[in-house]
Amino acid sequence: MLEDIIGWVVLGVIVLVVIVLVLWAVGIYNRFVSLRNSSEATLGQIRVAMKKRLDMIEQLLGAVKSYAKFEQDTLTKVTAMRAAVATAGPGDLNKVEAESRSIFGRLLAVAENYPDLKTSGTVTSLMDSVKGLEEEIARQRYTYNNISQEYNTMIDTIPSNFIGKIMGLIKLQYLQFEEAIENAPKIEF
């Protein structure tokens, strides 16, 4: 009789330990899924903001064309970047970011060289809107990188790395956009 009770207690403890381990593993799994979904949502927001910025740069190109002979290939590049943003991963977004910043820098240089253009209400409004989108992209990039850091830390640390390995998870790539255009590019006409 006493042996039966001890056997049931041991069995109960083993079942309880297994249940706790399963719940712990499910909790870690759910955290990984939550972080991955958050990172994808944030990347989506970055893509939307970058597409808006490229749309505005395209509108700026239209306004600048009337004041200066701006390169046709610039418009072609902007159109190609807009198409690429929709499916771009973090590495591709880094490239699109660098290219679009370069184009925007050249547009700023053109505006500086043409005082009438600089005072145009349309151009000023579009430039201000692009600068506002720059701030939005920076905030979203910061959020994405924080989520990625937490996710990557879970992949690297015990005990969550065991669950990560079982799931076949890999680290998220960080977004490494430049903070500002350091030197305005030279514009030659």
N, CA, C and O of each residue as an XYZ file, in Angstrom:
756
protein
N       0.821     -1.186      0.000
C       0.000      0.000      0.000
C       0.877      1.266      0.000
O       0.669      2.158     -0.823
N       1.845      1.349      0.909
C       2.743      2.498      0.986
C       3.570      2.605     -0.297
O       3.855      3.700     -0.781
N       3.947      1.442     -0.836
C       4.702      1.442     -2.081
C       3.851      1.980     -3.233
O       4.359      2.686     -4.104
N       2.590      1.656     -3.238
C       1.687      2.172     -4.273
C       1.554      3.689     -4.195
O       1.555      4.375     -5.217
N       1.440      4.201     -2.983
C       1.326      5.654     -2.796
C       2.603      6.340     -3.252
O       2.543      7.355     -3.946
N       3.756      5.804     -2.875
C       5.045      6.381     -3.281
C       5.170      6.329     -4.805
O       5.638      7.286     -5.421
N       4.760      5.233     -5.405
C       4.807      5.103     -6.861
C       3.950      6.151     -7.547
O       4.372      6.746     -8.539
N       2.738      6.385     -7.024
C       1.855      7.406     -7.592
C       2.425      8.806     -7.410
O       2.318      9.648     -8.302
N       3.026      9.050     -6.265
C       3.620     10.373     -6.010
C       4.781     10.605     -6.970
O       4.894     11.683     -7.553
N       5.643      9.605     -7.141
C       6.768      9.740     -8.061
C       6.253      9.951     -9.492
O       6.753     10.809    -10.219
N       5.276      9.177     -9.874
C       4.683      9.334    -11.197
C       4.071     10.729    -11.358
O       4.226     11.364    -12.401
N       3.389     11.190    -10.336
C       2.796     12.533    -10.362
C       3.855     13.615    -10.497
O       3.668     14.572    -11.248
N       4.964     13.479     -9.781
C       6.062     14.456     -9.858
C       6.668     14.433    -11.257
O       6.945     15.485    -11.832
N       6.874     13.239    -11.804
C       7.440     13.126    -13.159
C       6.499     13.774    -14.176
O       6.947     14.524    -15.043
N       5.213     13.493    -14.077
C       4.241     14.097    -14.992
C       4.239     15.613    -14.833
O       4.182     16.339    -15.825
N       4.301     16.093    -13.603
C       4.317     17.538    -13.349
C       5.566     18.177    -13.946
O       5.479     19.250    -14.542
N       6.721     17.541    -13.798
C       7.967     18.060    -14.366
C       7.868     18.100    -15.894
O       8.277     19.080    -16.516
N       7.331     17.048    -16.494
C       7.177     17.017    -17.952
C       6.238     18.128    -18.414
O       6.515     18.806    -19.404
N       5.140     18.314    -17.706
C       4.194     19.381    -18.066
C       4.865     20.746    -17.966
O       4.689     21.586    -18.848
N       5.624     20.975    -16.912
C       6.321     22.257    -16.730
C       7.335     22.464    -17.861
O       7.433     23.564    -18.406
N       8.086     21.423    -18.216
C       9.063     21.544    -19.306
C       8.382     21.823    -20.643
O       8.875     22.628    -21.433
N       7.267     21.174    -20.898
C       6.529     21.409    -22.144
C       5.999     22.843    -22.175
O       6.109     23.517    -23.199
N       5.433     23.309    -21.080
C       4.927     24.690    -21.024
C       6.060     25.700    -21.184
O       5.893     26.728    -21.840
N       7.195     25.408    -20.591
C       8.371     26.281    -20.722
C       8.798     26.346    -22.193
O       9.038     27.432    -22.719
N       8.893     25.179    -22.862
C       9.299     25.144    -24.267
C       8.283     25.860    -25.156
O       8.664     26.569    -26.087
N       7.006     25.680    -24.875
C       5.958     26.368    -25.644
C       6.068     27.875    -25.434
O       5.902     28.639    -26.384
N       6.344     28.312    -24.213
C       6.513     29.748    -23.939
C       7.668     30.347    -24.728
O       7.543     31.438    -25.284
N       8.784     29.642    -24.778
C       9.941     30.125    -25.548
C       9.608     30.139    -27.042
O       9.923     31.097    -27.747
N       8.976     29.079    -27.508
C       8.571     29.020    -28.911
C       7.668     30.205    -29.252
O       7.868     30.872    -30.267
N       6.689     30.459    -28.412
C       5.765     31.572    -28.655
C       6.498     32.911    -28.658
O       6.149     33.804    -29.430
N       7.498     33.057    -27.815
C       8.270     34.310    -27.787
C       9.043     34.484    -29.089
O       9.083     35.582    -29.643
N       9.659     33.405    -29.583
C      10.349     33.470    -30.872
C       9.382     33.874    -31.981
O       9.700     34.737    -32.800
N       8.215     33.261    -32.009
C       7.217     33.564    -33.048
C       6.764     35.014    -32.936
O       6.627     35.708    -33.944
N       6.533     35.466    -31.711
C       6.109     36.849    -31.493
C       7.167     37.835    -31.987
O       6.842     38.816    -32.655
N       8.413     37.576    -31.661
C       9.495     38.468    -32.103
C       9.656     38.434    -33.618
O       9.862     39.475    -34.242
N       9.563     37.246    -34.214
C       9.688     37.145    -35.672
C       8.553     37.910    -36.359
O       8.779     38.628    -37.332
N       7.336     37.748    -35.845
C       6.192     38.460    -36.431
C       6.348     39.968    -36.253
O       6.025     40.731    -37.163
N       6.834     40.403    -35.105
C       7.067     41.836    -34.877
C       8.114     42.374    -35.844
O       7.970     43.473    -36.380
N       9.171     41.593    -36.065
C      10.216     42.058    -36.984
C       9.672     42.162    -38.403
O       9.988     43.114    -39.117
N       8.854     41.190    -38.823
C       8.269     41.241    -40.164
C       7.310     42.414    -40.307
O       7.278     43.065    -41.352
N       6.532     42.688    -39.272
C       5.611     43.827    -39.325
C       6.385     45.140    -39.406
O       6.011     46.042    -40.155
N       7.453     45.241    -38.638
C       8.263     46.457    -38.654
C       8.945     46.628    -40.009
O       9.015     47.740    -40.532
N       9.448     45.533    -40.579
C      10.032     45.614    -41.929
C       8.987     46.087    -42.932
O       9.297     46.865    -43.834
N       7.752     45.622    -42.778
C       6.669     46.069    -43.654
C       6.444     47.566    -43.534
O       6.230     48.246    -44.538
N       6.493     48.083    -42.314
C       6.321     49.521    -42.104
C       7.479     50.294    -42.715
O       7.285     51.376    -43.269
N       8.676     49.743    -42.617
C       9.841     50.394    -43.221
C       9.691     50.406    -44.735
O       9.979     51.412    -45.383
N       9.238     49.283    -45.301
C       9.034     49.228    -46.760
C       8.025     50.277    -47.215
O       8.234     50.948    -48.226
N       6.929     50.418    -46.467
C       5.908     51.408    -46.826
C       6.504     52.814    -46.775
O       6.306     53.609    -47.695
N       7.234     53.121    -45.699
C       7.823     54.461    -45.577
C       8.855     54.702    -46.675
O       8.926     55.798    -47.231
N       9.656     53.680    -46.988
C      10.656     53.853    -48.049
C       9.979     54.028    -49.407
O      10.452     54.808    -50.234
N       8.884     53.318    -49.646
C       8.154     53.494    -50.902
C       7.581     54.906    -50.985
O       7.640     55.542    -52.038
N       7.021     55.402    -49.860
C       6.509     56.782    -49.844
C       7.626     57.759    -50.159
O       7.450     58.694    -50.940
N       8.800     57.529    -49.531
C       9.926     58.427    -49.762
C      10.329     58.388    -51.228
O      10.573     59.434    -51.829
N      10.404     57.197    -51.812
C      10.770     57.095    -53.226
C       9.721     57.739    -54.122
O      10.067     58.340    -55.139
N       8.436     57.625    -53.759
C       7.379     58.313    -54.512
C       7.607     59.819    -54.480
O       7.490     60.495    -55.502
N       7.931     60.337    -53.302
C       8.158     61.784    -53.168
C       9.419     62.211    -53.898
O       9.462     63.295    -54.480
N      10.447     61.369    -53.873
C      11.664     61.691    -54.629
C      11.340     61.735    -56.119
O      11.852     62.584    -56.849
N      10.482     60.811    -56.564
C      10.072     60.815    -57.964
C       9.325     62.109    -58.300
O       9.522     62.684    -59.370
N       8.465     62.563    -57.380
C       7.765     63.836    -57.598
C       8.755     64.996    -57.601
O       8.620     65.931    -58.389
N       9.749     64.932    -56.716
C      10.780     65.968    -56.692
C      11.553     65.980    -58.008
O      11.887     67.043    -58.533
N      11.832     64.801    -58.531
C      12.524     64.729    -59.819
C      11.721     65.440    -60.900
O      12.282     66.138    -61.745
N      10.406     65.259    -60.869
C       9.554     65.943    -61.836
C       9.649     67.453    -61.688
O       9.710     68.175    -62.683
N       9.663     67.935    -60.443
C       9.766     69.376    -60.213
C      11.142     69.899    -60.596
O      11.261     71.000    -61.132
N      12.164     69.129    -60.328
C      13.531     69.563    -60.615
C      13.797     69.577    -62.117
O      14.560     70.410    -62.605
N      13.177     68.665    -62.845
C      13.386     68.602    -64.301
C      13.086     69.934    -64.973
O      13.742     70.304    -65.946
N      12.106     70.646    -64.461
C      11.760     71.913    -65.098
C      12.826     72.977    -64.857
O      12.855     73.980    -65.570
N      13.690     72.789    -63.883
C      14.733     73.781    -63.589
C      16.113     73.332    -64.060
O      16.972     74.168    -64.342
N      16.329     72.055    -64.146
C      17.648     71.551    -64.507
C      17.491     70.264    -65.303
O      16.495     69.551    -65.181
N      18.478     69.993    -66.102
C      18.450     68.743    -66.861
C      18.989     67.640    -65.951
O      20.188     67.366    -65.914
N      18.076     67.027    -65.232
C      18.481     65.982    -64.290
C      18.565     64.672    -65.045
O      17.800     64.440    -65.981
N      19.478     63.825    -64.651
C      19.748     62.571    -65.346
C      18.500     61.697    -65.457
O      17.775     61.501    -64.482
N      18.264     61.176    -66.661
C      17.129     60.277    -66.885
C      17.319     58.975    -66.131
O      16.351     58.378    -65.659
N      18.573     58.528    -66.015
C      18.800     57.255    -65.319
C      18.454     57.358    -63.836
O      18.204     56.338    -63.194
N      18.436     58.563    -63.283
C      18.037     58.742    -61.888
C      16.574     58.348    -61.718
O      16.219     57.655    -60.765
N      15.737     58.789    -62.637
C      14.321     58.422    -62.588
C      14.153     56.914    -62.751
O      13.328     56.299    -62.075
N      14.929     56.327    -63.642
C      14.886     54.882    -63.846
C      15.298     54.145    -62.577
O      14.690     53.138    -62.215
N      16.335     54.649    -61.898
C      16.787     54.023    -60.644
C      15.709     54.104    -59.568
O      15.469     53.136    -58.847
N      15.066     55.258    -59.465
C      14.015     55.423    -58.450
C      12.872     54.459    -58.718
O      12.345     53.846    -57.791
N      12.486     54.322    -59.983
C      11.408     53.404    -60.339
C      11.791     51.967    -59.992
O      10.969     51.215    -59.468
N      13.019     51.591    -60.279
C      13.493     50.231    -59.970
C      13.537     50.005    -58.460
O      13.176     48.930    -57.981
N      13.975     51.010    -57.717
C      14.032     50.882    -56.253
C      12.636     50.727    -55.664
O      12.432     49.939    -54.740
N      11.670     51.480    -56.199
C      10.287     51.366    -55.710
C       9.782     49.943    -55.880
O       9.114     49.408    -54.995
N      10.095     49.334    -57.002
C       9.661     47.952    -57.249
C      10.384     46.986    -56.319
O       9.784     46.013    -55.862
N      11.653     47.231    -56.032
C      12.450     46.332    -55.201
C      12.060     46.394    -53.730
O      12.210     45.403    -53.015
N      11.567     47.526    -53.267
C      11.253     47.707    -51.844
C      10.191     46.724    -51.371
O      10.245     46.265    -50.230
N       9.243     46.398    -52.211
C       8.108     45.553    -51.803
C       8.538     44.177    -51.323
O       7.911     43.609    -50.428
N       9.590     43.638    -51.902
C      10.008     42.285    -51.535
C      11.393     42.249    -50.893
O      11.942     41.169    -50.675
N      11.948     43.383    -50.597
C      13.322     43.451    -50.099
C      13.440     42.932    -48.670
O      12.602     43.210    -47.812
N      14.500     42.176    -48.447
C      14.855     41.753    -47.097
C      15.734     42.817    -46.473
O      16.001     43.842    -47.101
N      16.193     42.595    -45.242
C      17.018     43.604    -44.572
C      18.266     44.003    -45.361
O      18.588     45.189    -45.428
N      18.975     43.044    -45.958
C      20.171     43.381    -46.737
C      19.846     44.233    -47.945
O      20.555     45.189    -48.257
N      18.750     43.871    -48.631
C      18.344     44.640    -49.809
C      17.858     46.031    -49.417
O      18.100     47.004    -50.130
N      17.167     46.119    -48.274
C      16.713     47.440    -47.812
C      17.896     48.339    -47.500
O      17.830     49.548    -47.723
N      18.984     47.763    -46.984
C      20.187     48.553    -46.732
C      20.705     49.170    -48.029
O      21.105     50.334    -48.046
N      20.700     48.382    -49.134
C      21.174     48.883    -50.427
C      20.240     49.965    -50.974
O      20.697     51.003    -51.454
N      18.919     49.712    -50.899
C      17.947     50.694    -51.392
C      18.072     51.987    -50.591
O      17.992     53.080    -51.151
N      18.267     51.860    -49.292
C      18.418     53.036    -48.433
C      19.616     53.878    -48.876
O      19.507     55.096    -49.018
N      20.750     53.226    -49.092
C      21.955     53.963    -49.500
C      21.743     54.659    -50.844
O      22.118     55.820    -51.011
N      21.148     53.953    -51.791
C      20.909     54.550    -53.116
C      19.919     55.711    -53.047
O      20.134     56.750    -53.671
N      18.831     55.537    -52.288
C      17.828     56.606    -52.240
C      18.368     57.825    -51.497
O      18.030     58.957    -51.841
N      19.198     57.606    -50.488
C      19.824     58.742    -49.797
C      20.747     59.506    -50.742
O      20.808     60.735    -50.710
N      21.461     58.762    -51.583
C      22.360     59.399    -52.547
C      21.571     60.268    -53.533
O      21.953     61.401    -53.827
N      20.472     59.716    -54.033
C      19.635     60.475    -54.971
C      19.047     61.703    -54.286
O      19.045     62.794    -54.857
N      18.548     61.529    -53.061
C      17.984     62.666    -52.334
C      19.060     63.724    -52.079
O      18.780     64.921    -52.142
N      20.271     63.291    -51.796
C      21.386     64.231    -51.613
C      21.663     65.032    -52.870
O      21.933     66.232    -52.811
N      21.594     64.357    -54.010
C      21.802     65.072    -55.277
C      20.677     66.052    -55.535
O      20.909     67.148    -56.045
N      19.443     65.659    -55.181
C      18.310     66.584    -55.331
C      18.497     67.818    -54.453
O      18.214     68.937    -54.879
N      18.975     67.610    -53.224
C      19.248     68.748    -52.335
C      20.311     69.658    -52.937
O      20.215     70.883    -52.852
N      21.320     69.051    -53.545
C      22.378     69.858    -54.166
C      21.828     70.671    -55.332
O      22.190     71.834    -55.509
N      20.952     70.058    -56.126
C      20.334     70.785    -57.243
C      19.515     71.953    -56.703
O      19.575     73.055    -57.247
N      18.757     71.720    -55.645
C      17.939     72.788    -55.061
C      18.816     73.931    -54.561
O      18.442     75.097    -54.682
N      19.964     73.608    -54.007
C      20.881     74.649    -53.529
C      21.409     75.492    -54.695
O      21.623     76.695    -54.547
N      21.618     74.860    -55.846
C      22.179     75.564    -57.003
C      21.158     76.407    -57.756
O      21.527     77.241    -58.582
N      19.869     76.192    -57.474
C      18.820     76.924    -58.175
C      17.908     77.596    -57.143
O      16.964     76.980    -56.648
N      18.193     78.855    -56.826
C      17.409     79.550    -55.792
C      15.907     79.570    -56.070
O      15.113     79.471    -55.135
N      15.500     79.698    -57.339
C      14.065     79.690    -57.653
C      13.442     78.350    -57.282
O      12.321     78.288    -56.776
N      14.179     77.295    -57.540
C      13.697     75.955    -57.215
C      13.586     75.791    -55.703
O      12.625     75.215    -55.193
N      14.584     76.306    -55.003
C      14.631     76.174    -53.543
C      13.433     76.851    -52.884
O      12.954     76.397    -51.845
N      12.949     77.938    -53.487
C      11.822     78.663    -52.900
C      10.470     78.190    -53.417
O       9.433     78.671    -52.961
N      10.469     77.260    -54.355
C       9.216     76.730    -54.881
C       8.467     76.011    -53.762
O       9.031     75.176    -53.056
N       7.194     76.348    -53.613
C       6.380     75.760    -52.548
C       6.260     74.251    -52.680
O       6.315     73.530    -51.684
N       6.095     73.771    -53.910
C       5.964     72.331    -54.139
C       7.237     71.606    -53.731
O       7.187     70.597    -53.028
N       8.374     72.121    -54.172
C       9.655     71.483    -53.874
C       9.924     71.521    -52.375
O      10.350     70.521    -51.797
N       9.682     72.652    -51.747
C       9.904     72.780    -50.302
C       9.021     71.815    -49.536
O       9.476     71.146    -48.608
N       7.764     71.744    -49.925
C       6.836     70.829    -49.254
C       7.264     69.379    -49.414
O       7.248     68.612    -48.451
N       7.648     69.005    -50.631
C       8.087     67.629    -50.866
C       9.358     67.313    -50.092
O       9.485     66.225    -49.530
N      10.292     68.245    -50.056
C      11.540     68.015    -49.317
C      11.266     67.855    -47.827
O      11.851     66.995    -47.168
N      10.375     68.688    -47.303
C      10.016     68.559    -45.886
C       9.352     67.209    -45.614
O       9.603     66.582    -44.585
N       8.510     66.771    -46.539
C       7.849     65.470    -46.380
C       8.859     64.332    -46.410
O       8.755     63.385    -45.630
N       9.831     64.421    -47.304
C      10.864     63.386    -47.384
C      11.676     63.365    -46.089
O      12.001     62.297    -45.572
N      11.998     64.538    -45.576
C      12.754     64.596    -44.313
C      11.939     64.000    -43.167
O      12.497     63.335    -42.294
N      10.631     64.231    -43.160
C       9.768     63.621    -42.142
C       9.757     62.105    -42.257
O       9.761     61.395    -41.251
N       9.743     61.613    -43.498
C       9.797     60.164    -43.706
C      11.145     59.596    -43.277
O      11.223     58.458    -42.814
N      12.200     60.381    -43.430
C      13.521     59.949    -42.953
C      13.459     59.653    -41.456
O      14.000     58.653    -40.984
N      12.788     60.543    -40.716
C      12.668     60.346    -39.267
C      11.825     59.111    -38.954
O      12.147     58.353    -38.040
N      10.744     58.910    -39.711
C       9.895     57.732    -39.496
C      10.676     56.452    -39.780
O      10.586     55.489    -39.018
N      11.437     56.434    -40.865
C      12.244     55.264    -41.204
C      13.278     55.005    -40.111
O      13.514     53.855    -39.737
N      13.890     56.064    -39.601
C      14.885     55.898    -38.528
C      14.242     55.282    -37.283
O      14.830     54.405    -36.650
N      13.034     55.741    -36.931
C      12.341     55.169    -35.758
C      12.007     53.704    -35.979
O      12.204     52.879    -35.087
N      11.504     53.377    -37.160
C      11.151     51.994    -37.458
C      12.393     51.104    -37.515
O      12.360     49.953    -37.078
N      13.473     51.638    -38.049
C      14.732     50.889    -38.093
C      15.215     50.596    -36.683
O      15.672     49.489    -36.399
N      15.119     51.572    -35.805
C      15.508     51.405    -34.402
C      14.666     50.305    -33.759
O      15.194     49.447    -33.052
N      13.358     50.334    -34.004
C      12.461     49.309    -33.453
C      12.827     47.937    -33.997
O      12.934     46.975    -33.236
N      13.020     47.839    -35.310
C      13.373     46.556    -35.924
C      14.675     46.018    -35.331
O      14.754     44.840    -34.983
N      15.684     46.862    -35.214
C      16.973     46.414    -34.686
C      16.865     45.982    -33.222
O      17.553     45.048    -32.808
N      16.021     46.639    -32.438
C      15.810     46.204    -31.050
C      15.146     44.836    -30.998
O      15.539     43.979    -30.207
N      14.139     44.633    -31.843
C      13.475     43.328    -31.907
C      14.482     42.261    -32.349
O      14.530     41.170    -31.781
N      15.278     42.586    -33.360
C      16.282     41.645    -33.857
C      17.302     41.307    -32.777
O      17.727     40.158    -32.653
N      17.689     42.304    -32.005
C      18.656     42.059    -30.938
C      18.085     41.092    -29.902
O      18.781     40.173    -29.468
N      16.836     41.285    -29.503
C      16.214     40.395    -28.529
C      16.091     38.982    -29.093
O      16.386     38.005    -28.405
N      15.657     38.879    -30.339
C      15.524     37.585    -31.006
C      16.876     36.879    -31.088
O      16.991     35.704    -30.740
N      17.909     37.609    -31.555
C      19.246     37.038    -31.702
C      19.840     36.649    -30.350
O      20.548     35.647    -30.249
N      19.560     37.428    -29.324
C      20.032     37.094    -27.979
C      19.395     35.792    -27.500
O      20.060     34.967    -26.874
N      18.111     35.610    -27.794
C      17.448     34.355    -27.420
C      18.067     33.168    -28.155
O      18.184     32.082    -27.587
N      18.461     33.362    -29.402
C      19.086     32.286    -30.171
C      20.462     31.939    -29.588
O      20.899     30.790    -29.652
N      21.138     32.944    -29.021
C      22.497     32.744    -28.513
C      22.575     32.278    -27.056
O      23.605     31.753    -26.634
N      21.513     32.459    -26.294
C      21.607     32.199    -24.859
C      20.875     30.928    -24.441
O      19.884     30.514    -25.042
N      21.414     30.335    -23.384
C      20.796     29.149    -22.797
C      19.658     29.623    -21.923
O      19.836     30.636    -21.246
N      18.565     29.014    -21.878
C      18.130     27.746    -22.464
C      17.363     27.915    -23.772
O      17.050     26.925    -24.434
N      17.056     29.152    -24.152
C      16.220     29.344    -25.347
C      16.924     28.909    -26.626
O      16.263     28.612    -27.622
N      18.268     28.866    -26.615
C      18.970     28.441    -27.824
C      18.666     26.981    -28.172
O      18.733     26.602    -29.342
N      18.333     26.155    -27.166
C      17.962     24.766    -27.454
C      16.683     24.717    -28.295
O      16.595     23.975    -29.273
N      15.707     25.511    -27.898
C      14.449     25.560    -28.649
C      14.709     26.141    -30.034
O      14.166     25.651    -31.025
N      15.539     27.187    -30.109
C      15.881     27.794    -31.398
C      16.545     26.802    -32.338
O      16.242     26.775    -33.530
N      17.455     25.982    -31.804
C      18.124     24.979    -32.645
C      17.136     23.920    -33.118
O      17.168     23.509    -34.278
N      16.258     23.479    -32.219
C      15.249     22.488    -32.594
C      14.371     23.036    -33.712
O      14.001     22.304    -34.629
N      14.035     24.332    -33.639
C      13.170     24.969    -34.644
C      13.935     25.338    -35.915
O      13.323     25.682    -36.926
N      15.273     25.270    -35.873
C      16.083     25.625    -37.039
C      16.132     27.116    -37.296
O      16.251     27.543    -38.444
N      16.041     27.917    -36.239
C      16.029     29.376    -36.393
C      17.424     29.905    -36.672
O      18.422     29.368    -36.190
N      17.472     30.970    -37.462
C      18.725     31.674    -37.713
C      18.559     33.115    -37.254
O      17.442     33.610    -37.101
N      19.674     33.768    -37.041
C      19.636     35.146    -36.559
C      19.022     36.074    -37.591
O      19.121     35.844    -38.796
N      18.385     37.129    -37.095
C      17.852     38.173    -37.966
C      18.977     39.126    -38.331
O      19.873     39.378    -37.524
N      18.931     39.648    -39.530
C      19.926     40.606    -39.990
C      19.518     42.002    -39.538
O      18.344     42.364    -39.609
N      20.479     42.779    -39.078
C      20.212     44.150    -38.639
C      20.154     45.080    -39.850
O      20.784     44.826    -40.877
N      19.392     46.152    -39.710
C      19.373     47.216    -40.710
C      20.442     48.215    -40.325
O      20.500     48.662    -39.180
N      21.293     48.567    -41.281
C      22.411     49.455    -40.985
C      22.434     50.633    -41.930
O      23.391     50.825    -42.681
N      21.370     51.425    -41.889
C      21.300     52.590    -42.748
C      22.234     53.663    -42.213
O      22.518     53.735    -41.017
N      22.703     54.495    -43.139
C      23.479     55.656    -42.727
C      22.541     56.647    -42.050
O      21.381     56.779    -42.441
N      23.037     57.333    -41.049
C      22.194     58.288    -40.332
C      21.958     59.571    -41.130
O      20.878     60.155    -41.048
N      22.921     60.000    -41.874
C      22.751     61.245    -42.625
C      23.662     61.225    -43.838
O      24.615     60.450    -43.911
N      23.357     62.075    -44.766
C      24.211     62.227    -45.936
C      25.354     63.147    -45.516
O      25.156     64.332    -45.252
N      26.563     62.567    -45.461
C      27.689     63.348    -44.947
C      28.149     64.411    -45.942
O      28.329     65.571    -45.570
N      28.336     64.028    -47.186
C      28.793     64.978    -48.190
C      27.788     65.013    -49.331
O      27.383     63.977    -49.857
N      27.399     66.212    -49.697
C      26.482     66.338    -50.836
C      27.231     65.912    -52.099
O      28.348     66.369    -52.340
N      26.632     65.052    -52.894
C      27.303     64.625    -54.131
C      27.394     65.772    -55.127
O      26.594     66.707    -55.107
N      28.387     65.673    -55.994
C      28.577     66.693    -57.036
C      27.579     66.443    -58.160
O      27.367     65.309    -58.588
N      26.987     67.509    -58.616
C      26.056     67.419    -59.722
C      26.689     68.094    -60.925
O      27.120     69.245    -60.859
N      26.736     67.355    -62.026
C      27.296     67.912    -63.250
C      26.232     67.867    -64.329
O      25.574     66.846    -64.529
N      26.074     68.972    -65.014
C      25.073     69.046    -66.094
C      25.755     69.256    -67.407
O      25.092     69.345    -68.440
